[in-house]
Amino acid sequence: MDSILFFILDILKVPSVLVGLIALVGLVAQKKALPDIIKGTVKTILGFLVLSGGATVLLSSLTPLGGMFEHAFNVQGIIPNNEAIVSMAIEKYGTATALIMAFGMVANIIVARFTRLKFIFLTGHHTFYMACMIGVILTVAGFEGVQLVFVGALTLGLIMAFFPAIAHRYMRQVTGSNDVGFGHFGTLGYVLAGAIGQAVGKGSKSTEEMDLPKNLSFLRDSSISISLTMMVIYYVLAIASGSEYVSTLSGGQHYLVYATIQAITFAAGVYVILQGVRLILAEIVPAFTGFSEKLVPDAKPALDCPIVFPYAPNAVLIGFLASFAGGVISLAVLGQLNWVLILPGVVPHFFCGATAGVFGNATGGRRGAIIGAFAHGVLITFLPVFLLPVLGSLGFANTTFSDADFGGVGIVLGYMAQVFNKDVITAIIVGLFALLVAYNYFAKKPVTDTEEQ
């Protein structure tokens, strides 16, 4: 039984396979010809694999950057990293995670079908991480057996529909369309960046509008500007770390040559990610139409954060740097407060900070991108401080969950468990779902896009 469960789990947590299955169902539902079904399914999977390949390339250059930062400034503390904390938790909480994830995805479809939260969350690995965190917190709170799986799955299903819904007003501004939702559990930070952009960005030009002299026009190519900017950062950290330390990372290669290659590797990873996103968007939107028409009318696919990168490539880099700066300054504040030190993890600050930059730019141009992403960096530094106490023995590990929604959901769920007993928490979660269903059926129906036109 366990082997079957984990086989299903491995399918569901791999984004390329999960979204490929959704595309397959959608194309079959539209009664497309067999060649079109094969083409659409394979190209959707291919797009996600290209995106994942780009992320792997990018991560290979981010890892030494984080090591150089810690060595150069001699700081030690907790480094938030979803993959690390989940790998530690899965041995003890693996079965609960698998069941909560599997039934949570079913709950997401039910929530989207019977409420106005019309989003199907398709970022499988983030669903897996959130299922794990929910399983840990509920188990620490005393949940077990059927009640653990039921409450965990319904909570996950609600979250998977709720966060794309609150991001969607900004997602429409980013993409200029209403076709695709946003599915990544850093949404609180992105919504914060979007709101800050609205507040401070009046009259600010977009990050993509660069007035450059003719001899610097090559910087309009985001691959070039990212490469050169990252070279400066790698050189500074490599020199500050010292050639002896960098040689332990480079395998003996000269430290400045190594820094140059890693900087351009970073830009190459971003470039590959952008190509993967374009492939995905070309296939998943029309294929998902068939899926939603049959199962969840008017639903939208909620996709991973790199889906927004092509809309503002310059904001991607600006957001990363501003978010990381927010993390560094927040680290100094934590030190002054004598609180637990949360080190700025390069991976979350890149993927989430870049996304915050894109959201901030969409609503407030360059000022929105910089200030919004900086605020995001502060947020994901302070949230883990309050999340750690509710994670039981995992709270004493040297890592924790990194993205904003894990902090937000974990803190709310964890402190609910300290105030209420299991039955009250169950009633709250079920009652919330019932209220959303009742609102959908009894409140005035919203005007649809078609009716507006």
C-alpha positions in Angstrom: 0.0 0.0 0.0 2.8 2.4 1.0 4.6 1.8 -2.3 1.5 2.6 -4.3 0.9 5.7 -2.2 4.4 7.0 -2.8 4.3 6.2 -6.5 1.2 8.4 -6.7 2.9 11.0 -4.6 5.9 11.1 -6.9 3.6 11.7 -9.9 1.7 14.5 -8.2 4.7 16.4 -6.9 6.5 16.5 -10.2 5.1 19.7 -11.9 5.9 18.5 -15.5 4.0 15.3 -15.1 1.1 16.8 -13.2 0.6 19.6 -15.7 1.1 17.2 -18.6 -1.8 15.1 -17.2 -4.0 18.2 -16.9 -3.2 19.1 -20.5 -3.9 15.5 -21.6 -7.3 15.5 -19.9 -8.2 19.0 -21.3 -7.3 18.0 -24.9 -9.2 14.8 -24.7 -12.2 16.7 -23.2 -12.1 19.0 -26.2 -12.1 15.9 -28.5 -8.9 17.0 -30.2 -7.3 14.7 -32.8 -4.8 12.2 -31.5 -1.8 14.0 -33.0 -2.9 17.2 -31.4 -3.3 15.5 -28.0 0.2 14.0 -28.2 1.7 17.2 -29.4 0.0 19.4 -26.7 0.8 16.9 -23.9 4.4 16.4 -24.8 5.1 20.1 -25.4 3.5 21.0 -22.0 5.8 18.5 -20.2 8.7 19.7 -22.3 8.1 23.3 -21.3 8.2 22.4 -17.6 11.3 20.3 -18.0 13.0 23.2 -19.8 12.0 25.4 -16.9 13.2 22.9 -14.3 16.5 22.6 -16.2 16.9 26.3 -16.2 16.2 26.4 -12.4 18.8 23.6 -11.9 21.4 25.6 -13.8 20.5 28.7 -11.8 20.7 26.9 -8.5 24.1 25.6 -9.3 25.4 29.2 -9.4 23.4 30.4 -6.4 24.7 27.8 -4.0 28.4 29.0 -4.0 27.1 32.6 -3.8 25.4 31.8 -0.5 28.5 30.1 0.8 30.7 33.0 -0.1 28.3 35.4 1.7 28.4 33.4 4.9 32.2 33.0 4.8 32.9 36.6 3.9 30.8 38.1 6.7 31.3 35.3 9.2 27.6 34.9 10.1 25.9 31.7 11.4 22.2 31.1 11.9 19.1 29.4 10.4 19.0 29.3 6.6 15.4 28.9 5.3 15.1 26.2 2.6 12.0 24.3 1.8 13.7 21.3 0.3 16.0 20.9 3.3 13.3 21.1 6.0 11.0 18.8 4.1 13.7 16.2 3.6 14.2 16.2 7.4 10.5 15.9 8.1 9.5 13.3 5.5 10.9 10.3 7.3 8.6 10.8 10.3 5.7 12.6 8.6 5.9 11.0 5.1 2.6 9.0 5.2 0.6 12.0 6.5 2.2 14.2 3.9 1.3 11.9 1.1 -2.3 11.5 2.1 -2.8 15.2 2.8 -1.3 16.1 -0.6 -3.4 13.5 -2.5 -6.7 14.4 -0.9 -5.8 18.1 -0.7 -5.6 18.2 -4.5 -9.0 16.7 -4.7 -10.2 19.2 -2.2 -8.8 22.0 -4.3 -11.0 20.9 -7.2 -14.0 20.7 -4.9 -13.3 24.2 -3.5 -12.9 25.6 -7.0 -16.1 23.9 -8.2 -18.4 25.0 -5.4 -17.0 28.4 -4.3 -15.8 31.5 -6.1 -12.2 30.7 -5.6 -11.9 29.4 -9.2 -8.2 28.4 -9.3 -6.6 25.0 -9.7 -3.1 25.1 -8.1 -0.7 23.2 -10.4 2.7 23.8 -8.6 3.1 20.2 -7.4 6.3 20.6 -5.4 4.8 23.5 -3.4 1.7 21.5 -2.8 4.0 18.8 -1.4 5.9 21.2 0.9 2.7 22.8 2.2 1.1 19.3 2.8 4.2 18.4 4.8 4.1 21.6 6.9 0.4 21.2 7.6 1.0 17.5 8.6 3.8 18.5 11.0 1.8 21.2 12.7 -1.4 19.2 13.0 0.5 16.2 14.3 2.3 18.3 16.9 -1.2 19.6 17.9 -2.4 16.1 18.5 -4.3 15.2 15.3 -4.0 11.7 14.1 -5.6 9.2 11.7 -8.6 10.1 9.6 -9.1 13.5 11.4 -5.5 14.5 10.6 -5.9 13.6 6.9 -9.4 15.2 6.6 -8.5 18.5 8.3 -5.1 18.7 6.6 -6.5 18.0 3.1 -9.4 20.5 3.4 -7.0 23.1 4.8 -4.6 22.5 1.9 -7.5 22.6 -0.7 -8.7 25.9 0.7 -5.1 27.4 0.7 -4.5 26.2 -2.9 -7.5 28.2 -4.1 -7.3 31.1 -1.7 -3.7 32.4 -2.5 -4.1 32.4 -6.3 -7.4 34.3 -5.7 -5.8 37.1 -3.7 -2.9 37.4 -6.1 -5.1 37.6 -9.2 -5.8 41.3 -9.3 -2.1 41.9 -9.5 -1.5 38.9 -11.8 -3.9 40.5 -14.4 -1.7 43.7 -14.3 1.5 41.6 -14.7 0.2 39.6 -17.7 -2.3 41.9 -19.2 -4.8 39.0 -19.5 -7.2 37.0 -17.4 -6.2 33.6 -18.7 -3.6 32.4 -16.1 -3.6 32.4 -12.3 -0.6 32.5 -10.0 0.3 29.4 -7.9 3.3 29.8 -5.6 3.3 29.9 -1.8 5.0 33.2 -1.5 1.9 35.1 -2.4 1.7 37.2 0.8 5.0 38.7 -0.2 3.9 39.3 -3.8 0.6 40.9 -2.7 2.5 43.1 -0.3 4.9 44.2 -3.1 1.9 44.9 -5.4 0.2 47.0 -2.8 3.4 48.9 -2.0 3.9 49.5 -5.8 0.4 51.0 -5.9 1.1 53.3 -2.9 4.6 54.6 -3.9 4.9 54.1 -7.7 2.8 56.9 -9.2 4.6 58.3 -12.2 7.5 55.8 -11.9 8.7 54.3 -15.2 8.7 50.5 -15.7 11.9 48.6 -15.2 11.7 47.6 -18.8 11.8 51.2 -20.0 15.5 52.1 -20.1 16.8 55.3 -21.7 20.3 54.4 -22.6 23.0 56.1 -24.8 23.5 54.3 -28.1 26.8 52.8 -27.1 25.1 51.2 -24.0 22.0 50.0 -25.9 23.3 46.4 -25.5 22.2 46.6 -21.8 18.6 46.4 -23.0 19.2 42.7 -23.5 18.3 41.3 -20.1 20.7 38.4 -20.5 23.6 40.8 -20.8 22.5 43.2 -18.0 22.0 40.2 -15.6 25.4 38.7 -16.5 27.2 42.0 -15.9 25.4 42.8 -12.7 25.9 39.3 -11.3 29.6 39.5 -12.2 30.0 42.6 -10.0 28.3 40.8 -7.1 30.3 37.6 -7.5 33.6 39.5 -7.8 32.9 41.4 -4.6 32.0 38.3 -2.6 34.8 36.2 -4.1 37.4 38.9 -3.2 35.8 39.3 0.3 35.9 35.5 0.8 39.5 35.1 -0.3 41.0 33.0 -3.0 41.7 30.1 -0.6 38.0 29.7 0.4 36.8 30.1 -3.2 39.2 27.4 -4.4 37.4 24.9 -2.2 34.3 25.6 -4.2 35.9 25.9 -7.6 38.1 22.8 -7.5 41.3 24.8 -7.9 40.1 27.1 -10.7 41.2 30.8 -10.3 38.7 32.5 -8.1 38.0 35.4 -10.5 37.6 33.1 -13.4 35.2 31.0 -11.3 33.2 34.1 -10.3 32.9 35.1 -14.0 31.6 31.7 -15.0 29.2 31.5 -12.2 27.8 34.9 -13.0 27.2 34.0 -16.6 25.8 30.6 -15.6 23.2 32.5 -13.4 22.1 34.5 -16.5 22.0 31.4 -18.6 19.7 29.8 -16.0 17.3 32.8 -16.2 17.4 32.6 -20.0 16.4 28.9 -20.1 13.6 29.5 -17.5 12.1 32.2 -19.8 12.1 29.9 -22.8 10.4 27.1 -20.7 7.7 29.6 -19.6 6.9 30.6 -23.2 6.5 26.9 -24.1 4.2 26.3 -21.2 2.0 29.3 -21.8 1.6 28.4 -25.5 0.2 24.9 -24.6 -1.4 24.9 -21.1 -3.9 27.8 -21.5 -5.8 26.3 -24.5 -5.5 22.8 -23.0 -6.8 23.8 -19.6 -10.0 25.2 -21.2 -11.2 21.7 -21.9 -10.3 20.6 -18.3 -12.2 23.5 -16.7 -15.2 23.2 -18.9 -15.8 19.6 -17.9 -14.9 19.7 -14.2 -14.7 23.3 -12.9 -16.4 25.9 -15.1 -14.5 29.2 -15.3 -11.5 27.9 -13.4 -8.0 29.0 -14.2 -4.7 27.2 -13.9 -2.5 28.6 -11.1 1.2 28.2 -12.2 4.6 28.5 -10.6 6.4 31.9 -10.0 8.7 31.9 -13.1 5.6 32.2 -15.2 5.8 36.0 -14.6 9.5 36.4 -15.4 9.1 37.1 -19.1 6.8 40.0 -18.5 9.6 42.1 -16.8 13.1 40.5 -17.0 14.8 43.5 -15.6 12.5 43.5 -12.6 13.5 39.9 -12.0 17.1 41.0 -11.2 16.1 44.2 -9.4 13.7 42.2 -7.2 16.3 39.7 -6.3 18.8 42.3 -5.3 16.3 44.4 -3.4 14.8 41.4 -1.5 18.3 40.2 -0.6 19.2 43.7 0.7 16.0 43.5 2.8 17.1 40.2 4.2 20.6 41.4 5.1 19.3 44.5 6.9 16.7 42.4 8.7 19.4 40.0 9.8 21.2 43.0 11.4 18.0 44.0 13.2 17.5 40.5 14.5 21.0 40.5 15.9 20.3 43.8 17.7 17.1 42.3 19.1 18.9 39.2 20.3 16.4 37.0 18.4 17.2 33.9 16.4 19.2 34.8 13.3 17.5 34.1 10.0 20.2 34.2 7.3 19.2 35.5 3.8 18.9 32.3 1.7 19.9 33.1 -1.9 17.4 30.7 -3.4 14.2 32.1 -1.8 15.4 35.7 -2.3 16.0 35.0 -6.0 12.8 33.2 -6.9 10.5 35.0 -4.5 12.3 38.3 -4.5 12.3 38.4 -8.3 8.6 37.7 -8.4 8.0 40.4 -5.9 9.9 42.7 -8.1 7.7 41.8 -11.1 4.5 42.4 -9.1 5.8 45.7 -7.7 6.9 46.9 -11.1 3.4 46.0 -12.5 1.7 48.4 -10.1 4.4 50.9 -9.3 7.2 50.8 -11.9 10.8 51.0 -10.7 10.0 52.4 -7.3 7.4 49.6 -6.8 9.9 46.9 -7.8 12.6 48.1 -5.5 10.6 49.0 -2.4 8.1 46.2 -2.9 10.8 43.5 -3.2 12.8 45.1 -0.3 9.6 44.7 1.9 9.3 41.1 0.7 12.9 40.5 1.9 12.0 41.9 5.3 8.8 39.8 5.5 10.5 36.4 4.7 13.2 37.1 7.3 10.8 37.8 10.2 8.1 35.3 9.5 10.3 32.2 10.2 11.1 33.6 13.7 7.5 33.2 14.6 7.0 29.9 12.7 9.8 28.0 14.4 8.1 27.6 17.8 5.1 25.8 16.3 7.1 23.2 14.3 7.8 20.9 17.3 11.2 19.2 17.2 11.7 20.5 13.6 11.9 24.0 15.1 15.3 23.2 16.5 16.7 22.3 13.1 19.2 24.6 11.4 16.7 25.3 8.6 13.0 26.0 8.2 10.4 26.8 5.5 11.4 29.8 3.5 8.5 31.4 1.5 6.0 33.8 2.9 2.8 31.7 2.8 4.4 28.9 4.7 5.2 31.4 7.5 1.7 32.9 7.3 -0.2 29.6 7.2 2.1 27.9 9.7 1.8 30.7 12.3 -2.0 30.9 12.1 -2.5 27.1 12.2 0.1 26.6 14.9 -1.2 29.3 17.2 -4.8 28.1 16.6 -3.6 24.7 17.9 -2.4 26.3 21.0 -5.7 28.1 21.7 -8.3 25.6 20.5 -8.7 21.8 20.7 -8.8 19.5 17.7 -12.6 19.5 17.4 -12.8 23.3 17.4 -10.1 23.5 14.7 -12.0 21.0 12.6 -15.2 22.9 13.0 -13.5 26.2 12.0 -12.0 24.7 8.8 -15.2 23.0 7.8 -17.2 26.1 8.7 -15.0 28.2 6.5 -15.5 26.0 3.6 -19.3 26.0 4.2 -19.4 29.8 4.3 -17.6 30.0 1.0 -20.0 27.6 -0.6 -23.0 29.5 0.9 -21.7 32.8 -0.3 -21.2 31.4 -3.8 -24.9 30.3 -4.0 -26.6 33.1 -2.2 -24.6 36.3 -2.9 -25.1 38.3 -6.1 -23.2 36.7 -9.0 -20.2 38.6 -10.2 -20.2 40.1 -13.7 -18.1 37.9 -16.0 -15.6 39.1 -18.6 -17.9 38.0 -21.4 -20.8 40.0 -20.0 -18.6 43.1 -19.6 -17.7 42.9 -23.2 
